[in-house]
Amino acid sequence: MGIALLDSNTVIGFLDADDRLHRVADAAVRAAATEHVFAVSVVTVAELLTGASWATMTSGRYAVSSP
């Protein structure tokens, strides 16, 4: 048994059925759950709380424009 550190893309993909990474993230998290406990860094929690992820920042939902 080990610790699996999850990043924001994995957490978002696992939780959001509409995310483009949902199927692969869901499979990866479920497979890892049989052998590991999960951890999430405080930086990842902050990203999740602010809605920041590469996919959402560039998709238009939270599009960021350059100055």
Residue pairs with C-beta under 8 A, 6 or more apart in sequence:
1 35
1 36
1 37
2 35
2 36
2 37
3 36
3 37
3 38
3 39
4 32
4 36
4 37
4 38
4 39
5 38
5 39
5 40
5 41
6 29
6 38
6 39
6 40
6 44
7 44
8 44
8 47
8 48
8 52
8 53
9 21
9 25
9 53
9 54
9 55
10 21
10 25
10 28
10 29
11 25
11 40
11 44
11 48
12 19
12 21
12 25
12 48
12 53
12 55
12 56
13 19
13 20
13 21
13 22
13 24
13 25
13 26
14 22
14 25
14 26
14 29
16 22
19 25
19 55
20 55
21 55
29 38
32 38
40 48
46 52
47 53
51 62
52 62
56 62
57 63
57 64
58 64
